[in-house]
Amino acid sequence: MNSMAASPDTDPLLVWRKEFPILASTTYMISHSLGAMPRRTADALREFADTWATRGIRAWEEGWWDMPVTTGDLIATLIGAGKSEVVMHQNVSICQWIVTSCFNWSGPRNKLVTDGLNFPSNDYIYYGLERQGARIVTVPSPDGMTLPLDSLLDAIDEQTQLVSVSHVAFRSSYVQDLAAITKRAHEVGAMVVADLYQSAGCLPVDVRALNLDFATGGSVKWLCGGPGAGYLYVRRDLWDKLEPAATGWQAHREPFAFAAGPIDFAPDAMRFLNGTPNVPAMYSARGGYEIINEIGVAPIRAKSLRQTQLLMDLADEADFPVRTCREPERRGGVVILDVPHGKEVTKELARREILVDYRPGAGIRIAPHFYTTDDELRHTVEQIQAITAAGV
């Protein structure tokens, strides 16, 4: 069902539905996991192929080499960064690897604080630092959904070198207080890396106003940019102070000199790059970034708050427990429902062309985006009711 009781007159963001082909046949409630593909992405990938076919090696000097920065500029406007302050990588794991490699973990200031709601891939990298002397402290979540701010602040002390926090938790959509966390970290001389994967493009973020040291994220979710295009922001005044051990030839001041020996780092954000960039992924990602920039994050957030509230109301009426924070300022773009046999229900929903996902320890995650109709929310909850009543 894809009826549109709301119209562009009452919901102006619905005019964007035509830009996303999958919406014509599918109730797409999974943008927190993989945003719908914009129609213009196919054109961008054809442009990549045509450029490679017709320009060959010349494509590098005609734009490909600079794409990690020029594409990053489209992200920068969405997260409050300045021009040339965001660089593109293949994924967040590489970004986190680069960030952590900027530090010496063998000294007395060797503590890395990670929040108990952080994405596991981040923690895998952090615990790997133990072989270099790092001491990893995870601040646990008392309920698997939230993390009291005081618990996290108390863990940050003079031995802390880096604090890692997910702005919005992937399991519960809980929004953390980046401003308070960054303030505390800076008071004791620590730095902060914020994972914006579940917030950028759905919630307003201003890395400069927050005074974040680092921010990472990717394009797969709310940015509708597809896989293979992560991004890294590093505060400008830190550039000449940091020398990542995880590096490569694109980070060199003169990469085409092919100089042997230790790297001579580029003076700008290029110093946080590594090997040859993932050019086709950046072509495919630009369309989503452009659309989010054209709409603006503020109206997307306003609609998200309204529709996630509607989802929770519908869940309450259906007697499905909600595992998402009800306070608007602490709620991201996802509503999690604790539905019996959630994994099996999710599979049956997919068979009915309703795409959501299921996470162990959380439940069924439902994510409306700017292109979602209210009727699609009602249809999704109604179908969950029907499936559970039938006894999956």
C-alpha positions as a Markdown table, in Angstrom:
| # | Residue | x | y | z |
|---|---|---|---|---|
| 1 | Met | 0.0 | 0.0 | 0.0 |
| 2 | Asn | 1.4 | 3.4 | -0.9 |
| 3 | Ser | -1.7 | 5.6 | -0.9 |
| 4 | Met | -0.9 | 9.2 | -0.1 |
| 5 | Ala | -3.7 | 10.8 | 2.0 |
| 6 | Ala | -1.3 | 13.7 | 2.7 |
| 7 | Ser | -0.5 | 15.8 | -0.3 |
| 8 | Pro | 2.4 | 18.2 | -1.2 |
| 9 | Asp | 0.1 | 21.0 | 0.0 |
| 10 | Thr | 0.0 | 19.6 | 3.5 |
| 11 | Asp | 3.4 | 17.9 | 3.5 |
| 12 | Pro | 5.7 | 19.6 | 1.0 |
| 13 | Leu | 8.4 | 17.0 | 1.4 |
| 14 | Leu | 6.3 | 14.4 | -0.4 |
| 15 | Val | 7.1 | 16.1 | -3.7 |
| 16 | Trp | 10.5 | 14.3 | -3.4 |
| 17 | Arg | 8.9 | 10.8 | -3.6 |
| 18 | Lys | 9.2 | 10.7 | -7.3 |
| 19 | Glu | 12.9 | 11.0 | -7.0 |
| 20 | Phe | 13.1 | 7.5 | -5.4 |
| 21 | Pro | 12.1 | 4.7 | -7.6 |
| 22 | Ile | 11.6 | 2.0 | -4.9 |
| 23 | Leu | 8.8 | 4.0 | -3.3 |
| 24 | Ala | 6.5 | 3.2 | -6.2 |
| 25 | Ser | 6.3 | -0.5 | -5.2 |
| 26 | Thr | 7.6 | -0.8 | -1.6 |
| 27 | Thr | 6.7 | 0.6 | 1.8 |
| 28 | Tyr | 10.3 | 1.7 | 2.7 |
| 29 | Met | 10.8 | 2.0 | 6.4 |
| 30 | Ile | 14.5 | 1.2 | 6.6 |
| 31 | Ser | 16.3 | 4.4 | 5.8 |
| 32 | His | 18.2 | 4.1 | 9.1 |
| 33 | Ser | 19.9 | 1.1 | 7.5 |
| 34 | Leu | 19.9 | 1.8 | 3.8 |
| 35 | Gly | 18.4 | 5.0 | 2.5 |
| 36 | Ala | 16.3 | 4.7 | -0.7 |
| 37 | Met | 18.4 | 5.3 | -3.9 |
| 38 | Pro | 17.8 | 8.7 | -5.6 |
| 39 | Arg | 16.9 | 8.5 | -9.3 |
| 40 | Arg | 19.9 | 10.7 | -10.1 |
| 41 | Thr | 22.3 | 8.2 | -8.7 |
| 42 | Ala | 22.0 | 6.0 | -11.9 |
| 43 | Asp | 22.9 | 9.1 | -13.9 |
| 44 | Ala | 25.9 | 9.8 | -11.7 |
| 45 | Leu | 27.2 | 6.2 | -12.1 |
| 46 | Arg | 26.8 | 6.5 | -15.9 |
| 47 | Glu | 28.8 | 9.7 | -15.7 |
| 48 | Phe | 31.6 | 7.8 | -13.9 |
| 49 | Ala | 31.6 | 5.1 | -16.5 |
| 50 | Asp | 31.6 | 7.6 | -19.3 |
| 51 | Thr | 34.4 | 9.6 | -17.8 |
| 52 | Trp | 36.6 | 6.6 | -17.3 |
| 53 | Ala | 35.8 | 5.4 | -20.9 |
| 54 | Thr | 36.5 | 8.8 | -22.6 |
| 55 | Arg | 39.0 | 10.5 | -20.4 |
| 56 | Gly | 41.0 | 7.5 | -19.0 |
| 57 | Ile | 44.0 | 8.5 | -16.9 |
| 58 | Arg | 43.2 | 12.2 | -17.4 |
| 59 | Ala | 40.2 | 11.8 | -15.1 |
| 60 | Trp | 42.5 | 11.9 | -12.1 |
| 61 | Glu | 43.7 | 15.4 | -12.7 |
| 62 | Glu | 40.3 | 16.5 | -14.0 |
| 63 | Gly | 38.6 | 15.8 | -10.7 |
| 64 | Trp | 38.9 | 12.3 | -9.4 |
| 65 | Trp | 41.9 | 13.0 | -7.2 |
| 66 | Asp | 40.2 | 15.8 | -5.4 |
| 67 | Met | 36.9 | 14.0 | -5.0 |
| 68 | Pro | 37.5 | 13.0 | -1.3 |
| 69 | Val | 37.5 | 16.8 | -0.5 |
| 70 | Thr | 35.0 | 18.1 | -3.1 |
| 71 | Thr | 32.5 | 15.4 | -2.2 |
| 72 | Gly | 33.2 | 16.0 | 1.5 |
| 73 | Asp | 32.1 | 19.6 | 1.0 |
| 74 | Leu | 28.6 | 18.4 | 0.4 |
| 75 | Ile | 28.7 | 16.7 | 3.8 |
| 76 | Ala | 30.3 | 19.7 | 5.4 |
| 77 | Thr | 27.2 | 21.9 | 4.8 |
| 78 | Leu | 25.1 | 19.3 | 6.5 |
| 79 | Ile | 27.1 | 18.9 | 9.7 |
| 80 | Gly | 28.2 | 22.5 | 10.2 |
| 81 | Ala | 31.8 | 22.1 | 9.0 |
| 82 | Gly | 33.7 | 24.5 | 6.8 |
| 83 | Lys | 34.8 | 24.1 | 3.2 |
| 84 | Ser | 37.6 | 21.5 | 2.7 |
| 85 | Glu | 37.2 | 20.2 | 6.3 |
| 86 | Val | 35.6 | 16.9 | 5.5 |
| 87 | Val | 37.3 | 14.1 | 3.6 |
| 88 | Met | 35.8 | 10.9 | 2.2 |
| 89 | His | 36.8 | 7.3 | 3.0 |
| 90 | Gln | 35.3 | 3.9 | 2.3 |
| 91 | Asn | 33.7 | 3.5 | 5.7 |
| 92 | Val | 33.6 | 4.6 | 9.3 |
| 93 | Ser | 35.9 | 1.8 | 10.4 |
| 94 | Ile | 38.7 | 3.3 | 8.3 |
| 95 | Cys | 37.9 | 6.8 | 9.7 |
| 96 | Gln | 38.1 | 5.5 | 13.3 |
| 97 | Trp | 41.3 | 3.6 | 12.5 |
| 98 | Ile | 42.8 | 6.9 | 11.2 |
| 99 | Val | 41.6 | 8.9 | 14.3 |
| 100 | Thr | 42.9 | 6.4 | 16.9 |
| 101 | Ser | 46.3 | 6.1 | 15.0 |
| 102 | Cys | 46.9 | 9.8 | 15.7 |
| 103 | Phe | 47.6 | 9.0 | 19.4 |
| 104 | Asn | 50.3 | 7.4 | 21.5 |
| 105 | Trp | 48.6 | 4.8 | 23.7 |
| 106 | Ser | 51.7 | 3.7 | 25.6 |
| 107 | Gly | 51.9 | 6.6 | 28.1 |
| 108 | Pro | 50.1 | 7.4 | 31.3 |
| 109 | Arg | 47.3 | 9.1 | 29.4 |
| 110 | Asn | 46.1 | 5.9 | 27.7 |
| 111 | Lys | 42.4 | 5.7 | 28.5 |
| 112 | Leu | 39.7 | 5.5 | 25.8 |
| 113 | Val | 36.2 | 6.0 | 27.0 |
| 114 | Thr | 33.4 | 4.5 | 24.8 |
| 115 | Asp | 29.7 | 4.6 | 25.4 |
| 116 | Gly | 27.8 | 1.4 | 26.0 |
| 117 | Leu | 25.5 | 2.2 | 23.1 |
| 118 | Asn | 28.3 | 2.6 | 20.6 |
| 119 | Phe | 28.2 | 0.7 | 17.3 |
| 120 | Pro | 30.2 | -2.6 | 17.8 |
| 121 | Ser | 32.5 | -1.9 | 14.8 |
| 122 | Asn | 33.9 | 1.1 | 16.6 |
| 123 | Asp | 34.6 | -0.9 | 19.7 |
| 124 | Tyr | 36.3 | -3.6 | 17.7 |
| 125 | Ile | 38.9 | -1.0 | 16.7 |
| 126 | Tyr | 39.3 | 0.4 | 20.2 |
| 127 | Tyr | 39.9 | -3.0 | 21.8 |
| 128 | Gly | 42.5 | -3.7 | 19.2 |
| 129 | Leu | 44.4 | -0.7 | 20.7 |
| 130 | Glu | 45.0 | -2.7 | 23.9 |
| 131 | Arg | 48.0 | -4.3 | 22.2 |
| 132 | Gln | 49.5 | -0.7 | 22.0 |
| 133 | Gly | 48.8 | -0.1 | 25.7 |
| 134 | Ala | 45.4 | 1.5 | 25.5 |
| 135 | Arg | 43.0 | 1.1 | 28.4 |
| 136 | Ile | 39.4 | 0.8 | 27.1 |
| 137 | Val | 36.6 | 1.8 | 29.5 |
| 138 | Thr | 33.0 | 1.1 | 28.3 |
| 139 | Val | 30.3 | 3.0 | 30.2 |
| 140 | Pro | 27.4 | 0.5 | 30.3 |
| 141 | Ser | 23.8 | 1.3 | 29.5 |
| 142 | Pro | 21.5 | 0.4 | 32.4 |
| 143 | Asp | 18.6 | -0.7 | 30.1 |
| 144 | Gly | 20.1 | -1.2 | 26.6 |
| 145 | Met | 18.3 | 1.9 | 25.4 |
| 146 | Thr | 19.7 | 4.9 | 27.3 |
| 147 | Leu | 22.9 | 6.1 | 28.9 |
| 148 | Pro | 22.7 | 8.5 | 31.8 |
| 149 | Leu | 24.9 | 11.5 | 31.0 |
| 150 | Asp | 26.4 | 11.7 | 34.5 |
| 151 | Ser | 27.7 | 8.1 | 34.1 |
| 152 | Leu | 29.6 | 9.0 | 30.9 |
| 153 | Leu | 30.9 | 12.3 | 32.3 |
| 154 | Asp | 32.2 | 10.6 | 35.5 |
| 155 | Ala | 34.2 | 8.2 | 33.4 |
| 156 | Ile | 36.1 | 11.0 | 31.6 |
| 157 | Asp | 39.2 | 12.0 | 33.7 |
| 158 | Glu | 42.8 | 13.3 | 33.4 |
| 159 | Gln | 44.0 | 9.8 | 32.1 |
| 160 | Thr | 41.5 | 9.9 | 29.3 |
| 161 | Gln | 42.9 | 10.6 | 25.8 |
| 162 | Leu | 39.9 | 10.0 | 23.6 |
| 163 | Val | 36.2 | 9.8 | 24.1 |
| 164 | Ser | 34.0 | 8.0 | 21.6 |
| 165 | Val | 30.3 | 8.5 | 21.5 |
| 166 | Ser | 27.5 | 7.7 | 19.0 |
| 167 | His | 25.4 | 10.8 | 18.7 |
| 168 | Val | 22.3 | 8.6 | 18.1 |
| 169 | Ala | 22.4 | 5.0 | 19.3 |
| 170 | Phe | 21.7 | 2.5 | 16.6 |
| 171 | Arg | 19.7 | 0.1 | 18.7 |
| 172 | Ser | 17.4 | 2.6 | 20.5 |
| 173 | Ser | 17.7 | 5.9 | 18.6 |
| 174 | Tyr | 18.7 | 7.6 | 21.8 |
| 175 | Val | 20.2 | 11.0 | 21.3 |
| 176 | Gln | 23.3 | 11.8 | 23.4 |
| 177 | Asp | 24.4 | 15.2 | 24.7 |
| 178 | Leu | 27.4 | 15.9 | 22.6 |
| 179 | Ala | 27.9 | 19.4 | 23.9 |
| 180 | Ala | 28.1 | 18.3 | 27.5 |
| 181 | Ile | 30.4 | 15.3 | 26.7 |
| 182 | Thr | 32.8 | 17.5 | 24.6 |
| 183 | Lys | 32.9 | 20.2 | 27.3 |
| 184 | Arg | 33.9 | 17.6 | 30.0 |
| 185 | Ala | 36.5 | 16.0 | 27.7 |
| 186 | His | 38.1 | 19.3 | 26.9 |
| 187 | Glu | 38.2 | 20.3 | 30.6 |
| 188 | Val | 40.5 | 17.3 | 31.3 |
| 189 | Gly | 42.5 | 17.6 | 28.1 |
| 190 | Ala | 40.9 | 14.7 | 26.2 |
| 191 | Met | 39.5 | 14.7 | 22.7 |
| 192 | Val | 36.1 | 13.5 | 21.3 |
| 193 | Val | 35.2 | 11.5 | 18.2 |
| 194 | Ala | 31.5 | 11.5 | 17.5 |
| 195 | Asp | 29.8 | 8.9 | 15.3 |
| 196 | Leu | 27.2 | 10.8 | 13.3 |
| 197 | Tyr | 26.0 | 7.9 | 11.3 |
| 198 | Gln | 22.5 | 7.8 | 12.8 |
| 199 | Ser | 22.0 | 11.5 | 13.0 |
| 200 | Ala | 23.5 | 13.4 | 10.0 |
| 201 | Gly | 20.7 | 14.0 | 7.5 |
| 202 | Cys | 18.0 | 13.4 | 10.0 |
| 203 | Leu | 19.0 | 15.6 | 13.0 |
| 204 | Pro | 20.7 | 19.0 | 12.9 |
| 205 | Val | 24.4 | 18.7 | 13.7 |
| 206 | Asp | 26.9 | 21.5 | 14.0 |
| 207 | Val | 30.4 | 20.2 | 14.6 |
| 208 | Arg | 31.9 | 23.6 | 14.9 |
| 209 | Ala | 29.4 | 24.9 | 17.5 |
| 210 | Leu | 29.9 | 21.7 | 19.4 |
| 211 | Asn | 33.7 | 22.1 | 19.2 |
| 212 | Leu | 34.1 | 18.5 | 18.3 |
| 213 | Asp | 37.6 | 17.3 | 17.6 |
| 214 | Phe | 36.6 | 14.5 | 15.2 |
| 215 | Ala | 33.3 | 13.3 | 13.6 |
| 216 | Thr | 32.7 | 10.3 | 11.4 |
| 217 | Gly | 29.8 | 9.0 | 9.5 |
| 218 | Gly | 28.6 | 7.3 | 6.4 |
| 219 | Ser | 26.3 | 7.7 | 3.5 |
| 220 | Val | 24.3 | 4.4 | 3.7 |
| 221 | Lys | 21.5 | 5.6 | 5.9 |
| 222 | Trp | 19.7 | 9.0 | 6.2 |
| 223 | Leu | 21.9 | 10.6 | 3.5 |
| 224 | Cys | 20.7 | 8.2 | 0.8 |
| 225 | Gly | 24.2 | 8.0 | -0.6 |
| 226 | Gly | 24.7 | 4.2 | -0.7 |
| 227 | Pro | 27.6 | 2.1 | 0.5 |
| 228 | Gly | 31.3 | 2.7 | 0.2 |
| 229 | Ala | 31.4 | 6.4 | 1.1 |
| 230 | Gly | 32.3 | 7.3 | 4.7 |
| 231 | Tyr | 33.5 | 10.7 | 5.9 |
| 232 | Leu | 35.8 | 12.2 | 8.5 |
| 233 | Tyr | 35.9 | 15.6 | 10.0 |
| 234 | Val | 38.9 | 16.9 | 11.9 |
| 235 | Arg | 38.9 | 20.2 | 13.7 |
| 236 | Arg | 41.0 | 22.6 | 11.6 |
| 237 | Asp | 43.3 | 23.8 | 14.4 |
| 238 | Leu | 44.3 | 20.2 | 15.0 |
| 239 | Trp | 45.6 | 19.5 | 11.5 |
| 240 | Asp | 49.2 | 20.5 | 12.1 |
| 241 | Lys | 49.3 | 18.7 | 15.5 |
| 242 | Leu | 48.2 | 15.3 | 14.3 |
| 243 | Glu | 50.1 | 12.7 | 12.3 |
| 244 | Pro | 48.1 | 9.5 | 11.8 |
| 245 | Ala | 50.0 | 6.3 | 11.6 |
| 246 | Ala | 47.2 | 4.9 | 9.4 |
| 247 | Thr | 48.1 | 6.7 | 6.3 |
| 248 | Gly | 48.8 | 6.4 | 2.6 |
| 249 | Trp | 50.1 | 8.2 | -0.5 |
| 250 | Gln | 47.1 | 10.5 | -0.9 |
| 251 | Ala | 48.0 | 12.0 | 2.5 |
| 252 | His | 51.5 | 13.1 | 1.2 |
| 253 | Arg | 52.3 | 16.8 | 0.6 |
| 254 | Glu | 53.6 | 15.8 | -2.9 |
| 255 | Pro | 52.1 | 12.4 | -3.6 |
| 256 | Phe | 53.2 | 12.3 | -7.2 |
| 257 | Ala | 56.8 | 12.8 | -6.2 |
| 258 | Phe | 56.7 | 9.2 | -5.0 |
| 259 | Ala | 59.3 | 9.9 | -2.3 |
| 260 | Ala | 60.6 | 7.1 | -0.3 |
| 261 | Gly | 60.9 | 7.1 | 3.5 |
| 262 | Pro | 58.6 | 8.6 | 6.1 |
| 263 | Ile | 55.6 | 10.5 | 4.8 |
| 264 | Asp | 55.7 | 14.3 | 4.6 |
| 265 | Phe | 52.1 | 15.1 | 5.5 |
| 266 | Ala | 49.9 | 17.4 | 3.4 |
| 267 | Pro | 49.2 | 20.7 | 5.3 |
| 268 | Asp | 45.4 | 20.4 | 5.0 |
| 269 | Ala | 42.7 | 17.8 | 5.6 |
| 270 | Met | 44.2 | 15.7 | 2.9 |
| 271 | Arg | 46.7 | 14.5 | 5.5 |
| 272 | Phe | 43.9 | 12.4 | 7.0 |
| 273 | Leu | 43.4 | 10.4 | 3.7 |
| 274 | Asn | 45.2 | 7.2 | 2.9 |
| 275 | Gly | 45.3 | 5.1 | -0.3 |
| 276 | Thr | 43.6 | 5.5 | -3.6 |
| 277 | Pro | 40.0 | 6.8 | -3.1 |
| 278 | Asn | 36.8 | 4.9 | -3.9 |
| 279 | Val | 35.8 | 7.1 | -6.9 |
| 280 | Pro | 32.6 | 5.3 | -8.0 |
| 281 | Ala | 31.2 | 5.3 | -4.5 |
| 282 | Met | 31.6 | 9.1 | -4.3 |
| 283 | Tyr | 29.8 | 9.5 | -7.7 |
| 284 | Ser | 26.9 | 7.4 | -6.3 |
| 285 | Ala | 26.8 | 9.3 | -3.0 |
| 286 | Arg | 26.5 | 12.8 | -4.3 |
| 287 | Gly | 22.9 | 12.6 | -5.3 |
| 288 | Gly | 21.7 | 11.9 | -1.8 |
| 289 | Tyr | 23.8 | 14.7 | -0.3 |
| 290 | Glu | 22.5 | 17.1 | -2.9 |
| 291 | Ile | 18.9 | 16.3 | -2.1 |
| 292 | Ile | 19.4 | 16.6 | 1.7 |
| 293 | Asn | 21.1 | 19.9 | 1.1 |
| 294 | Glu | 18.2 | 21.1 | -1.1 |
| 295 | Ile | 15.6 | 20.2 | 1.4 |
| 296 | Gly | 17.5 | 21.2 | 4.6 |
| 297 | Val | 17.9 | 19.1 | 7.7 |
| 298 | Ala | 15.6 | 21.3 | 9.8 |
| 299 | Pro | 12.4 | 20.4 | 7.9 |
| 300 | Ile | 13.4 | 16.8 | 7.8 |
| 301 | Arg | 13.9 | 16.8 | 11.6 |
| 302 | Ala | 10.5 | 18.4 | 12.1 |
| 303 | Lys | 8.7 | 15.8 | 10.0 |
| 304 | Ser | 10.7 | 13.0 | 11.7 |
| 305 | Leu | 9.6 | 14.1 | 15.1 |
| 306 | Arg | 6.0 | 14.3 | 14.0 |
| 307 | Gln | 6.0 | 10.9 | 12.3 |
| 308 | Thr | 7.9 | 9.1 | 15.0 |
| 309 | Gln | 5.4 | 10.4 | 17.5 |
| 310 | Leu | 2.6 | 9.1 | 15.3 |
| 311 | Leu | 4.3 | 5.7 | 15.1 |
| 312 | Met | 4.5 | 5.5 | 18.9 |
| 313 | Asp | 0.9 | 6.5 | 19.2 |
| 314 | Leu | -0.1 | 3.7 | 16.7 |
| 315 | Ala | 2.1 | 1.2 | 18.7 |
| 316 | Asp | 0.4 | 2.2 | 21.9 |
| 317 | Glu | -3.0 | 1.6 | 20.4 |
| 318 | Ala | -1.8 | -1.8 | 19.2 |
| 319 | Asp | -0.3 | -2.7 | 22.6 |
| 320 | Phe | 3.3 | -3.1 | 21.2 |
| 321 | Pro | 5.9 | -2.0 | 23.7 |
| 322 | Val | 8.0 | 1.0 | 22.5 |
| 323 | Arg | 11.7 | 0.8 | 23.1 |
| 324 | Thr | 12.5 | 4.3 | 21.9 |
| 325 | Cys | 12.8 | 7.4 | 24.1 |
| 326 | Arg | 9.6 | 9.4 | 24.1 |
| 327 | Glu | 11.2 | 12.7 | 24.9 |
| 328 | Pro | 11.6 | 14.5 | 21.5 |
| 329 | Glu | 15.0 | 15.9 | 22.3 |
| 330 | Arg | 16.3 | 12.5 | 23.1 |
| 331 | Arg | 14.7 | 10.7 | 20.1 |
| 332 | Gly | 16.4 | 10.1 | 16.8 |
| 333 | Gly | 14.6 | 9.1 | 13.6 |
| 334 | Val | 13.8 | 5.5 | 14.5 |
| 335 | Val | 11.0 | 3.8 | 16.5 |
| 336 | Ile | 11.8 | 0.4 | 17.9 |
| 337 | Leu | 8.9 | -1.9 | 18.7 |
| 338 | Asp | 9.2 | -5.0 | 21.0 |
| 339 | Val | 7.1 | -7.3 | 18.9 |
| 340 | Pro | 6.8 | -11.1 | 19.7 |
| 341 | His | 8.9 | -13.1 | 17.2 |
| 342 | Gly | 10.3 | -9.9 | 15.8 |
| 343 | Lys | 12.8 | -11.6 | 13.4 |
| 344 | Glu | 10.1 | -13.7 | 11.8 |
| 345 | Val | 7.6 | -10.8 | 11.6 |
| 346 | Thr | 10.3 | -8.8 | 9.9 |
| 347 | Lys | 10.7 | -11.5 | 7.2 |
| 348 | Glu | 7.0 | -11.7 | 6.6 |
| 349 | Leu | 6.8 | -7.9 | 6.3 |
| 350 | Ala | 9.5 | -8.0 | 3.6 |
| 351 | Arg | 7.4 | -10.6 | 1.8 |
| 352 | Arg | 4.6 | -8.1 | 1.8 |
| 353 | Glu | 6.9 | -5.4 | 0.4 |
| 354 | Ile | 7.3 | -3.6 | 3.8 |
| 355 | Leu | 10.9 | -3.1 | 4.6 |
| 356 | Val | 12.0 | -2.7 | 8.2 |
| 357 | Asp | 14.7 | -4.5 | 10.2 |
| 358 | Tyr | 15.2 | -6.4 | 13.4 |
| 359 | Arg | 18.1 | -6.1 | 15.9 |
| 360 | Pro | 18.6 | -8.6 | 18.8 |
| 361 | Gly | 18.1 | -7.0 | 22.2 |
| 362 | Ala | 16.1 | -4.2 | 20.6 |
| 363 | Gly | 13.2 | -5.2 | 18.4 |
| 364 | Ile | 11.8 | -4.2 | 15.0 |
| 365 | Arg | 13.2 | -0.9 | 13.9 |
| 366 | Ile | 11.0 | 1.4 | 11.8 |
| 367 | Ala | 12.3 | 4.5 | 10.2 |
| 368 | Pro | 10.2 | 7.0 | 8.3 |
| 369 | His | 12.1 | 9.6 | 6.3 |
| 370 | Phe | 11.2 | 12.8 | 4.5 |
| 371 | Tyr | 9.6 | 10.8 | 1.6 |
| 372 | Thr | 7.3 | 8.7 | 3.9 |
| 373 | Thr | 3.6 | 9.2 | 4.0 |
| 374 | Asp | 1.5 | 8.9 | 7.2 |
| 375 | Asp | -0.6 | 6.2 | 5.6 |
| 376 | Glu | 2.6 | 4.1 | 5.2 |
| 377 | Leu | 3.1 | 4.3 | 8.9 |
| 378 | Arg | -0.5 | 3.1 | 9.6 |
| 379 | His | -0.1 | 0.3 | 7.0 |
| 380 | Thr | 3.1 | -0.9 | 8.6 |
| 381 | Val | 1.6 | -1.1 | 12.1 |
| 382 | Glu | -1.6 | -2.7 | 10.8 |
| 383 | Gln | 0.4 | -5.4 | 9.0 |
| 384 | Ile | 2.5 | -6.1 | 12.1 |
| 385 | Gln | -0.8 | -6.6 | 14.0 |
| 386 | Ala | -2.2 | -8.9 | 11.3 |
| 387 | Ile | 1.0 | -11.0 | 11.2 |
| 388 | Thr | 1.2 | -11.4 | 15.0 |
| 389 | Ala | -2.5 | -12.2 | 15.2 |
| 390 | Ala | -2.0 | -14.9 | 12.7 |
| 391 | Gly | 0.7 | -16.4 | 14.9 |
| 392 | Val | 4.0 | -16.3 | 13.0 |
